[in-house]
Amino acid sequence: MFFDLGDIYLRELQARDLDGNWYKWFNNSKITQYQDKGIYPNSYEKQFKYYNYLLDSDEDVVMAIIDKKTEMHIGNIGLHKINYIHRRCEIGIVIGEEKFLSQGFGTICVETFVKYAFDILNLNRIMAIIMEENTSSLAIFKKAGFFQEGILNSYFYKNGKYLNSIILGKLK
């Protein structure tokens, strides 16, 4: 599977992605400041286990975000907790290479993966749970047509404080 998105493209995760910075993204406090990551140190070995988990998972579809010019693996986008009976899932994205942040890649990737979830996987509902302070991700998902469905008070404990999270959803 392959999605050409202009300056970037999406492709399946590959073992060679483990040789890049993938595992290092989750040790970078700027990248993980609004994620449920970066709490424990990440290592190549942990990332390798996660990669193998994804290869066998029937509940996750994760693709690598690749910069066309450099062929660098710059992030991932995924559908998680896919339930084919109730036709729903959660969506998540990470742009792990700092120099590729705030360039609009998140929006085009989310829009593409939403279309994939609805048109190819025949899902009916997609949900995102985003920390309230993560205004960039909230803007990306709202641009992609997600609506706020609720607030989870004190949902994450991060950097010494409890943070609220916004539940966003989109129906086919």
Helices and strands as residue ranges (DSSP letters): E 2-4, E 8-12, G 15-19, H 22-25, H 29-32, H 44-56, E 61-67, E 73-83, E 88-95, G 98-100, H 105-119, E 125-131, H 135-143, E 147-158, E 161-171
